[in-house]
Amino acid sequence: MDLLISAGDHLRWVLGYVVPFLFVLTIVVFFHEFGHFWVARRAGVRVVAFSLGFGPEIAGFYDRHGTRWRLSAIPLGGYVKFHGDENAASAPDREAIARMSAEDREGSFFHKSVGARAAIVAAGPIANFILAIVIFATLFMTVGRQVMTPVVDSVQAGSAAERAGFQPHDVIISIDGTPIESFGDMQRIVSGAAGQSLAIVVRRADADVALNAVPERREMKDTFGSTHAIGVLGISRSADAASVVTRRYGPVEAVGMAVKEVWFVIDRTFSYLGGVVSGRESPDQLGGPIRIAQVSGQVATFGFAALLQLAAVLSVSIGLLNLFPIPLLDGGHLVFYAVEALRGRPLSERAQEVGFRIGLAFVLMLMLFATFNDILNISRS
């Protein structure tokens, strides 16, 4: 009996956390690598391998162009290996490149122009952004978006809102010039602006009133039990069901909203990282694979649409992370190509090797730190 219970617990764990995690990560990684792959093929580069995951191959096949499509044992990323690459990180195999015939060089990534190489590298993050836009737009057209009327129902005594002069029944029109369509729009801006002065326009008795408010920083737990420091005004919305409506949008409007959603994720990411550097934000909110798996399992309980939304957010985050100017990441390669374009020749092999080692050390330290945060968060919950 105990053995059956244990097997049932493991099955629930696999279905509840592992499957949603792999679903989300596989979608994001596949489109990122497919971006590299698609542009490389069109630039005439021979693609040796397209792998989902790292390590030993579990299954695979060759396509008609000779590319080996692989499913590998460690499902924490993926890679595209080009003709002339030494490894999955696209480090050049200098000896192999030197032995290449003229025909081989035609299909070699490293013999393409700087512009072609930059386009191939940039295509991965761009594919992530496109994927996010497609997912968000599809959800806006099909599932729709819950819109809560931005009407103030009550103002907490002694709160930032009371000091700013908010009153019940105020309708929030704009914050720092950004139009507010729903209570959720207001919450998004305020939550990321703790300690910052916000210029808020409200409509009161058919007249527009300008207010200045400074959201207070508070520790709040989200739906999944994680603690975050966010900005709070101290106002609540109406609990009336009539104040919440579900809106579905046409294709053009949905794409426009999806682009805004992607930009919101990017803006919040830079705002958070800037806060970490300045000391306003705590770095303990950085998460790694364990946190992604945990959140994936929890989000999956809300339904498939919520899991797709998480995939879109993660896709933006991975695309943005890869554009950071860190050697080993796509952004680091783009920096090297920019220097090559300006100098008229690439950096020396030694300089590139040192850069990749520094980048590898930085990425490993970041992964260890994020994993450490994941373990701490689990132990606190």
C-alpha positions in Angstrom: 0.0 0.0 0.0 2.8 2.4 0.9 4.5 1.6 -2.4 1.3 2.4 -4.3 0.9 5.7 -2.4 4.6 6.6 -3.2 4.1 5.8 -6.9 1.0 7.9 -6.9 2.8 10.9 -5.3 5.6 10.6 -7.9 3.1 10.5 -10.7 1.3 13.6 -9.4 4.7 15.3 -9.1 5.6 14.5 -12.7 2.3 15.5 -14.1 1.9 18.6 -11.8 5.4 20.0 -12.2 7.7 18.3 -14.7 5.2 18.1 -17.6 4.2 21.8 -17.4 7.8 22.8 -17.0 9.0 20.9 -20.0 6.0 22.1 -22.1 6.8 25.8 -21.3 10.6 25.5 -21.7 10.5 23.4 -24.8 8.3 25.8 -26.6 10.5 28.8 -25.7 13.8 27.0 -26.5 12.5 25.5 -29.8 11.5 28.9 -31.2 14.7 30.6 -30.0 16.9 28.0 -31.7 14.6 27.8 -34.7 15.1 31.5 -35.2 18.9 30.9 -35.5 18.2 27.9 -37.7 15.8 29.5 -40.1 18.0 32.6 -40.9 21.1 30.4 -41.1 19.6 28.2 -43.7 18.6 31.3 -45.8 22.1 32.7 -45.5 23.5 29.4 -46.9 25.0 28.1 -43.7 25.1 24.4 -43.3 23.4 23.4 -40.0 25.0 20.3 -38.5 22.6 19.8 -35.6 19.5 21.2 -34.0 19.2 19.9 -30.4 16.5 20.3 -27.8 18.4 19.8 -24.6 22.0 19.1 -23.8 24.1 15.9 -23.2 23.5 12.4 -24.6 21.0 12.1 -27.4 17.8 10.2 -26.6 16.3 10.3 -30.1 17.0 11.9 -33.4 16.8 11.9 -37.2 18.5 13.5 -40.2 16.5 15.8 -42.5 17.1 16.0 -46.3 19.7 18.8 -45.8 21.8 16.6 -43.5 20.9 18.3 -40.2 20.7 16.0 -37.2 17.5 16.9 -35.2 18.1 15.7 -31.6 16.2 15.3 -28.4 18.9 15.2 -25.6 18.9 14.1 -22.1 19.2 17.4 -20.1 16.1 19.5 -21.0 17.4 22.8 -19.8 18.1 24.6 -23.1 19.1 23.7 -26.6 21.5 24.7 -29.4 22.1 24.9 -33.1 25.5 23.7 -34.3 26.8 25.1 -37.6 29.4 23.8 -39.9 32.7 24.8 -38.4 31.5 25.0 -34.8 33.7 23.2 -32.2 30.9 22.9 -29.7 27.3 23.8 -28.8 28.3 27.3 -27.8 29.3 28.1 -31.4 33.0 28.5 -30.6 34.9 28.2 -33.8 37.0 25.0 -34.5 40.1 26.8 -35.9 41.8 23.6 -37.1 38.7 22.4 -39.0 38.2 25.9 -40.5 41.8 26.0 -41.7 41.3 22.6 -43.5 38.1 23.6 -45.2 37.9 23.5 -49.0 36.3 26.4 -51.0 33.1 24.4 -51.2 33.1 23.8 -47.4 33.6 27.5 -46.8 30.5 28.3 -48.7 28.4 26.6 -46.0 30.5 27.8 -43.1 29.1 30.2 -40.6 32.5 31.8 -39.9 33.0 32.6 -43.6 29.8 34.6 -43.9 29.8 38.4 -43.8 29.5 40.2 -40.5 26.0 41.3 -41.4 24.9 37.7 -42.1 26.4 36.4 -38.9 24.8 39.1 -36.8 21.4 38.4 -38.4 21.7 34.7 -37.6 22.7 35.4 -34.0 20.0 38.1 -33.5 17.3 35.9 -35.0 17.1 33.7 -31.8 16.0 36.5 -29.4 13.8 38.1 -32.1 12.0 34.7 -32.5 11.4 34.8 -28.8 9.7 38.2 -29.0 7.7 37.1 -32.0 6.5 34.0 -30.2 5.4 36.1 -27.2 3.5 38.5 -29.4 1.7 35.6 -31.2 0.7 33.9 -27.9 -0.5 37.2 -26.3 -2.4 38.2 -29.4 -4.0 34.8 -29.7 -5.1 34.9 -26.1 -6.5 38.4 -26.5 -8.6 37.2 -29.5 -9.8 33.9 -28.1 -9.8 33.9 -24.3 -10.0 37.7 -24.0 -8.9 40.0 -21.2 -10.6 40.7 -18.0 -11.0 44.5 -17.6 -11.8 45.9 -14.1 -13.2 49.5 -14.3 -10.5 51.8 -12.8 -12.9 53.3 -10.2 -11.8 53.9 -6.6 -14.2 52.2 -4.2 -12.4 53.1 -0.9 -9.2 54.8 0.4 -7.3 53.4 3.3 -6.7 55.7 6.2 -3.1 56.9 6.4 -2.2 55.5 3.0 -0.3 57.1 0.1 -3.6 57.5 -1.7 -5.1 59.5 1.2 -2.1 61.8 1.4 -2.4 62.3 -2.3 -6.0 63.3 -2.1 -7.8 60.3 -3.6 -11.5 60.0 -2.9 -14.1 57.2 -3.4 -15.6 57.1 -6.9 -12.6 58.7 -8.5 -12.0 57.3 -12.0 -8.3 56.9 -12.8 -7.6 58.4 -16.2 -3.9 58.4 -16.6 -0.6 57.8 -14.7 2.5 59.8 -15.9 0.7 60.3 -19.2 -0.1 56.6 -19.8 -3.8 56.1 -20.3 -5.4 53.7 -17.8 -8.1 51.4 -19.2 -8.5 49.1 -16.2 -7.7 48.8 -12.5 -5.1 46.2 -13.5 -3.3 48.8 -15.7 -3.1 51.0 -12.6 -1.8 48.2 -10.4 0.9 47.2 -12.9 2.4 50.7 -12.9 2.0 51.4 -9.2 3.5 48.0 -8.2 6.8 48.8 -10.0 7.0 52.4 -8.7 7.5 52.1 -5.0 9.0 55.3 -3.6 8.6 57.2 -6.9 6.4 60.2 -7.5 3.5 59.5 -9.9 1.5 62.2 -11.7 -2.1 60.8 -11.7 -5.1 62.3 -13.3 -8.5 61.2 -12.0 -12.0 62.2 -13.1 -14.1 63.5 -10.2 -17.7 64.8 -10.7 -17.1 65.4 -14.5 -13.9 67.3 -13.9 -10.2 66.1 -14.3 -8.2 66.4 -11.1 -4.4 66.1 -11.1 -2.8 64.3 -8.1 0.7 63.4 -7.1 1.2 60.1 -5.2 4.2 58.2 -4.0 3.4 54.4 -3.6 4.6 52.8 -0.4 6.8 49.8 -0.5 5.2 46.7 1.0 6.1 43.0 1.2 3.3 41.1 -0.5 2.8 37.4 -1.2 1.6 36.4 -4.6 -0.8 33.6 -5.5 2.0 31.1 -5.4 3.3 32.1 -1.9 6.3 34.0 -3.1 7.1 37.3 -1.4 7.7 40.4 -3.5 8.4 44.1 -2.6 5.8 46.1 -4.5 4.4 49.7 -4.6 1.0 50.2 -3.0 -1.3 53.2 -3.0 -3.9 52.0 -0.6 -7.0 52.1 -2.7 -9.4 49.3 -3.5 -11.7 48.7 -6.4 -15.4 48.0 -6.4 -16.4 44.4 -5.6 -19.4 44.7 -7.8 -19.4 42.0 -10.5 -20.7 44.5 -13.0 -17.4 46.4 -12.8 -15.5 43.4 -14.3 -16.0 42.6 -18.0 -14.2 40.2 -20.4 -13.2 41.8 -23.7 -12.1 40.0 -26.8 -10.2 41.9 -29.5 -9.9 41.8 -33.3 -6.5 40.8 -34.9 -5.1 44.3 -35.4 -6.0 45.5 -31.9 -4.9 42.2 -30.3 -1.4 42.4 -32.0 -1.0 46.0 -30.8 -1.9 45.0 -27.3 0.5 42.0 -27.5 3.3 44.3 -28.5 2.5 46.5 -25.5 2.5 43.4 -23.3 5.9 42.4 -24.5 7.2 45.9 -23.9 5.7 45.9 -20.4 7.7 42.8 -19.5 10.9 44.3 -20.9 10.3 47.6 -19.1 9.6 45.8 -15.8 12.7 43.7 -16.2 15.0 46.6 -16.8 13.3 48.5 -13.9 13.9 45.6 -11.6 17.6 45.1 -12.6 18.1 48.9 -12.3 16.6 48.6 -8.8 19.0 45.8 -7.9 22.0 47.8 -9.0 20.9 50.9 -7.1 19.9 48.9 -4.0 16.2 49.6 -4.3 15.3 46.0 -5.1 16.4 42.7 -3.6 18.2 40.2 -5.9 16.5 37.3 -4.1 13.6 37.5 -6.6 15.9 36.2 -9.4 14.9 32.6 -10.1 16.2 29.7 -12.1 15.0 26.3 -13.5 13.6 25.1 -10.1 11.5 28.3 -9.8 10.3 28.0 -13.4 9.3 24.4 -12.7 7.5 25.4 -9.5 5.6 28.3 -11.1 4.8 26.2 -14.2 3.1 23.6 -12.1 1.2 26.2 -10.1 0.1 28.1 -13.2 -1.0 24.9 -14.9 -3.7 24.6 -12.2 -5.3 27.7 -13.7 -5.6 26.1 -17.1 -3.9 25.9 -20.5 -4.4 29.6 -21.3 -2.5 30.6 -18.1 0.3 28.2 -19.0 0.6 29.7 -22.5 0.7 33.2 -20.9 3.6 32.0 -18.7 5.4 30.7 -21.8 5.0 34.1 -23.5 6.5 35.9 -20.5 9.3 33.4 -20.2 10.0 33.8 -24.0 10.4 37.6 -23.6 12.7 37.1 -20.6 14.9 34.5 -22.4 15.0 36.7 -25.5 16.0 39.7 -23.5 18.6 37.8 -21.4 20.2 36.5 -24.5 20.7 40.1 -25.8 22.7 41.1 -22.8 26.3 42.0 -24.0 27.8 39.0 -22.2 30.3 36.8 -24.1 28.8 33.3 -24.7 25.3 34.8 -25.0 23.9 36.1 -28.3 24.4 39.7 -27.2 28.1 39.0 -26.6 28.5 37.6 -30.1 26.8 40.7 -31.5 29.2 42.9 -29.6 32.1 41.0 -31.1 30.6 41.5 -34.6 30.1 45.2 -34.0 33.7 45.5 -33.0 34.7 43.6 -36.1 32.6 45.8 -38.3 34.2 48.9 -36.9 37.8 47.6 -37.0 37.5 45.9 -40.3 38.8 42.7 -38.8 37.7 40.4 -36.0 39.2 40.4 -32.5 42.1 38.2 -31.9 41.5 34.6 -31.1 43.0 35.2 -27.6 40.7 38.1 -26.9 37.7 36.1 -28.0 38.8 33.1 -25.9 39.2 35.3 -22.8 35.8 36.9 -23.4 34.1 33.5 -23.7 35.7 32.3 -20.5 34.6 35.4 -18.6 31.1 35.0 -20.1 31.0 31.3 -19.1 32.0 32.2 -15.5 29.4 34.9 -15.3 26.6 32.7 -16.6 27.6 29.8 -14.3 27.6 32.2 -11.3 24.2 33.6 -12.3 22.8 30.1 -12.6 24.2 29.1 -9.2 22.8 32.3 -7.5 19.4 31.8 -9.1 19.3 28.1 -8.0 20.4 29.1 -4.5 17.5 31.6 -4.4 15.1 28.8 -5.6 16.2 26.6 -2.8 15.8 29.3 -0.2 12.3 30.2 -1.5 11.2 26.5 -1.3 12.6 26.2 2.2 10.6 29.3 3.3 7.3 28.2 1.8 
